[in-house]
Amino acid sequence: MQLLGRVAGMAALLLLCRDAARGQEASAPKASQPAVPEASKDGPPLALTLKRAIELALQNSKEIQVAKIQASVADRAAQITKAQFMPNLYAGSGAGYTYGIPETPGGRAPSIFNVSYTEQIFNEPLRGQAKETEEQSKAQKIVLEDAKSNVITRTAMAYLELGKVRHALELLRKEQESAEKILQVTEERQGEGYELPVEVTKAQLTKAQVIQRILQLEGREDELEVFLRYQLGFSETQAMEVTPEELPGEAEQAGDNLVAMAMTHNAGLQLAASDVRAKEFRLKGERRGYFPTLELVSVYSLLAKFNNYSEFFQTFQRNNFNAGIDMHVPIFSAQTKAAIGMAQINLEAAKVNLTNKKTELTADVRQKTRRVREKDAAKEVARLELQLAQQNVAVFQSQFAEGKVNLREVEKARLEENERWMLYLDANFQKQQAQLELLKTAGQLDKVWQ
């Protein structure tokens, strides 16, 4: 009986294992199904040109949206100060219980209903403040244009670098194939006794270095793709195709021309000049603070008998209307003198800042112009080195066909050619980067892609 019990237990255990295995097989396809829709969620890769990428970035940039909001806020602030020189009509009530002479904390008589009208006619300190805020509102539009230049620069650099990185990855994968062939040949020759172990280690090191660089570039490729998707308003899974491009011909500008253009179009210099104008408006207004101020005023009041007017005044009139001017003539005003001193100091600081900006901008443009020339020369050197490496590959291939060199020498020449290719790509990108920085400093980025 014990033996039959053990056999029955083993049979039950086998049946349970079989059912569990079938359950796992049935559930396995369901677990792997979501991967397919995710991979093809946004369809085929989207082909982008540099110009199109910049257009999309300008349309979807969060930085530009914030700058537009800030410009609108500055416009509203300017309108608030300016509104005091426009008609202002108010209606209200000052009804309340009075004991004794009828009056309110503001000095006006208690009224059931009142309407007041005010309009500044001549108030130079206030007008100076209004012009200052208006100039500051214009400065926010300069900030908005500078934000657009920043978006163009970052987008163009990311696009060009992504094209360079992808091209470099293609070259490195070819290098990996060449490194594997070199390692294979070296290991075979070592096994035959023609190579030392150190040569095998060198070949292994070369292959490992290539793999390391591939991983580094793949990481950089992912970073650039994430940035561009965010900048262009794409989804997180949208694939993109970029093509290696050169900057438009308008990007090539003479240094002297760019210095003159920068003096007119550089955002930082424009902001400094705008700040000087704003401070001049403020100083002009404060200096006229010794002039009289003139304001149109008008008041209508509906009074009530329960405020005891008849007890303190000879006659009582229910409807009352007053209109005229409110004029103040300053005889001695310490506040006006202090305001003029503060405005003068602020204007002097703004002028010094403008002068420094002009000096720094001239030096910056010339320095970046020289940098572009240096990078252009480095690009030409890299191009000639690449051309020489390509010619060497052709020579080695010809000698290999004749049996004068082995496969390892040919693959080493190809490795050298790929390295020269990557150096040329780096040199070309560095020149483009220098051009973009120069054009941004000169305020010419938006004109290049018009």
Secondary structure, 3 states (H helix, E strand, C coil): CHHHHHHHHHHHHHHHHHHHHHHHHHHHHHHHCCHHHHHCCCCCCEEECHHHHHHHHHHHCHHHHHHHHHHHHHHHHHHHHHHHHCCEEEEECCCCCCCCCCCCCCCCCCCCEEEEEEEEEECHHHHHHHHHHHHHHHHHHHHHHHHHHHHHHHHHHHHHHHHHHHHHHHHHHHHHHHHHHHHHHHHHHHHCCCCCHHHHHHHHHHHHHHHHHHHHHHHHHHHHHHHHHHHHCCCCCCCEEECCCCCCHHHCCCHHHHHHHHHHHCHHHHHHHHHHHHHHHHHHHHHHHHCCEEEEEEEEEECCHHHCHHHHCCCCCCEEEEEEEEEECCCCCHHHHHHHHHHHHHHHHHHHHHHHHHHHHHHHHHHHHHHHHHHHHHHHHHHHHHHHHHHHHHHHHHHHHCCCCCHHHHHHHHHHHHHHHHHHHHHHHHHHHHHHHHHHHHCCHHHHCC
